[in-house]
Amino acid sequence: MSYAKFGPAGNSDSFDERYKEFSKIPKYVSEMNLDFYEYQFGRGVRMQTKSAETLKAEAKAYDITLTAHAPYYITLSSEDETKRIGSIRYFIETAKAVTEMGGNRIIVHSGSVGKRSRAQALKLACDTMGMAIDKLDEAGYSDVIVCPETMGKVGQLGDLDEVLTLCMVDERIIPCIDFGHLNARTNGGIKGEDDYKSILQQMENAIGNERIKQFHSHFSKIEYTAGGEKRHLTFSDRLFGPDPAPLMKLIAKLNLHPYIVCESDGTQAEDAFSMKQMYLQNI
């Protein structure tokens, strides 16, 4: 039987207090009783092959899976062809790095809507995504799974429908559903299990049962304004949501096995473990 996997995005404050050394990441994740780690290339892919191979060996020793977040500079929806070509280059660079680390998932942002209609921006993004998939294949990374992420600000391309449309470009594209982002861009629209169930049903209707079973997810509580996401919080916050417990119950009930990445502000490993406990209580 397959199970959901849980891990942090980047390093919790407690990692820096305990280790600091890059090579200790898998050991730390294992000690936190988690399953994987999402490496953050938000400001660019600068990892050398030797460092990636070190991380791969350590991850194998501790049975930790690695995924990678591509640079934030990716803008699939830009009208500037140079920027779209640059975005595809970030796909390739991230795929190379994650492959050298022994992983096979990359998470990408889709960009902003700008002054165009959302439909026009989405069409550009789908075209760029298709080109990126072709270039990944040409570069030898056909086994790398691409996960476009739902975004937290209303002006960004990346509501649930838009991400699912991007996933229709190719069967190996799997959505990264950031429930905190969806909650923020709908001003607290995720209230409980029924709302989570509606999101999962929409996903299944769009991309089918096989891909929904192994979807990627980001989760954190997020403060928001009328425009959507403002800042990430920790699970200790009681004012903003969403509440992870109903989702963990639902994932167990439906026998889904996603990768669930916690993006809490400084307590991402600890809060990831909290979600894992919620999940295990229901299987």
Secondary structure, DSSP 8 states (H G I E B T S, - for coil): ----EEEEBS--HHHHHHT--GGGHHHHHHHTT--EEEEE-TT-----HHHHHHHHHHHHHTT-EEEEE--TT--TT-S-HHHHHHHHHHHHHHHHHHHHTT--EEEE---B-TTS-HHHHHHHHHHHHHHHHHHHHHTT-TT-EEEEB--SBTTBS--HHHHHHHHTT-TTB--EEEHHHHHHHTTS---SHHHHHHHHHHHHHHH-HHHHHT-EEEE--EEEETTEEEEE--TT-SSS---SHHHHHHHHHTT---EEEE--SS-HHHHHHHHHHHHHTT-
